[in-house]
Amino acid sequence: MNSFRVLTIFAFASVFAAASQAFAALVVPIDTGNLNPIKTAVPALHGQTSKEAEIGGDIAAVISSDLQRSGLFKPIDPQAFVQRDLDMAAVPRFQDWRVIDAQALVMGSVATQEDGRLRVDFRLWDVYSEQQMIGQRYFTTPENWRRIAHIVADEIYKRLTGEDGYFDTRVVFIAESGPKTQRVKRLAIMDQDGANPTFLTNGANLVLTPRFSPSTQEITYLSDYGGRPRVYIFNIESGRQELLGDFPGMTFAPRFSPDGKSVAMSLDHAGNSDIYVMDLATRRSQRLTDSPAIDTAPSFSPDRRLITFESDRSGTQQMYVMNADGTNQHRISFGEGRYATPVWSPRGDLIAFTKIKGGLFYIGVMKPDGSGERLLTESFLDEGPTWAPNGRVIMFFRAGRTRADGSGGETRLWSIDLTGYNERLVPTPGDASDPAWSPLIP
Amino acid sequence: MRLGLLFAIVMHAAVILLAAFYIVRVTPMPVPANDIPVDVVDVAPETNIKAAAPKDEKPAEKPAPEAAPPVPPESAPPEPPANQAILAPEEKPAPKKPEPPKPQEKPKPPAEDKPKDEHFDPNAVQVLIDKAKKQQKKDQKTADAPAPGADDKPREKAGAGTANTVDVTDLLINAMKRQVGACWSFPAGAVQPEDLVVWIDIQLRPDGNLVGAPQVEEQGRMNEPYFRAAAEAAVRAINRCQPYDLPAEHYDVWKEMRLSFDPRHMVGQ
């Protein structure tokens, strides 16, 4: 009888004990915050000699500028820094950085080795958790300090957002100069922040629609060398230009496949444009579309299984998707207006395009099944979107209206985030159009 | 007879335990805020308004609800869209969280506000006003009622509780949401935000400061770059905004918390 009572009491007690423990932690669901950029402190990298200190300051400036232009980071004005005696061998005084609300702190040093190479060390600190997030060391030639700055910015970007960065990349574009009636168009290449612009061709021939190979240092583009507009391949390192197939007709709108081994392009034969894919190794080409309409501007999906292209077979320019072997061609754009220049994002989740409606041009994105269309920009003339290699930023060119007296009509490169934020002008030496973004430089 | 009684007690205990744990897991599911149909637009100004509004809207909105309590929204069609949005919440006087019948009334008034001028979105404004009104009502109710004992009252959160107890929990939840949300910065444009819900356990001292570091629950996912970035952003938010301003008399309720950071409504892709 006694043990029975004890058992009863124990049973009830355990129920209450368990129940009260289950209710101990208050559950708080947080579903609104803000999209504010992460405040980051990037003090100049430390250097022993004045030359090293100068490079250290330049590297910090490039890192700050890259992070700020991405729109996701907000570098803090160096004049606000409290701690000024950072030492790579010591832990920073986090309280000094919390006071200015720096959420991330970059610190580093630059040193010259005996063999003349530059050694750059950097650490990324999480100020509020007081933990080191990244610690890396790089060796390079002194002239190459800009690439190190971009690589460090990419590391910071990737650690704090989870996405691959896009700062260590280049952009190839058409540099335009001269009066509107006699435009000189030259192929040019520059770093994605506008530094180091270089001309690749001399402007004697018309050059259009350059595109970067995703895996090699090659560019494909359209040139009318010899009077016939055809597709060429240009190797940046060797400077060699090579004709891509001798077709009986005009070839244009070339684009590399994701593995860099094939090029998809339009071939115009007797007034009818169709899409072909050419294997670069065997130089054999395969015809993918066979309609009497104009089919052009092909772009591969990153898994190489699908191709999106532009066709006017329905009566107006619209976007289509088909399998990489040409089967299952179906239309995906059904909104008002015309759709052109579809480009598949390297992330695979979106296709960017140019839209023309009511006399205005728009750059937009939509999902590969045609849903979720969003317009990111609007102007008199916005065209030719190209994706950064992480699929988050789009660059395009924008032309102003030409006035009656011939002035105006400036054409410039602009970039915008895929969420529609952060529209920015890309600095170029003069007018520029037709940008194409390179992959991350190996 | 003894065996039968023992068996009955054990089974009762089992049922009570089951009910206790199961109900605990069910109630903290995502806030009813999700039930309100809101058009999340990607353009910058509108997103920023959502984040800032809960603090600013509260004092401004106080006069408006007092002015028009008895008017039901269906009988007020000729009024301009702004007033219709303000009057709509009058249908639901009680706090949203515990009573099951009440949330069903909510979808009706927002649905009426649909065909509107595209630049002014009354649904978005209504969400903010709902929040402000709930906060105001809770402040009034807890000021009137005596502070309930924290040890046995929270158990009644399971659905049969008094209005006072439930208000305390709601008050604390809203206070934490507001304070942590102000510090939580999430990178725009992240891929698959439904995968990036982060659960974090924290303990607080009576002065509102943290005891130790916030603990991310799903440690196994910390080697995924997107999840780690989201988890670190959440931890950073918690660290940034301490000490937390919470009523000291309910310390036993809020000394341990599980926070979930759900970016789905913010990222809006």
Interface residues (C-beta under 8 A of the other chain):
Chain A: F4 L7 T8 A11 F12 S14 V15 A18 A19 S20 A22 F23 A24 A25 L26 V27 V28 P29 I30 D31 T32 G33 N34 L35 N36 P37 I38 G71 L72 D101 Q103 D126 Y128 S129 M133 K158 R159 L160 T161 G162 E163 R347 D349 G372 R374 R392 D417 L418 T419 G420 Y421
Chain B: R2 L6 I9 V10 A13 I16 L17 A20 F21 V24 T27 P28 P30 V31 A33 N34 D42 V43 A44 T47 N48 K50 A51 A52 D151 P154 R155 K157 T169 L172 I173 M176 K177 V180 G181 A182 C183 W184 S185 F186 P187 A188 G189 A190 V191 D201 A213 E224 P225 Y226 F227 R228 A229 A230 E232 A233 V235 R236 A237 N239 R240 V253 W254 E256 M257 R258 L259 S260 F261 D262 P263 R264 H265 M266 Q269
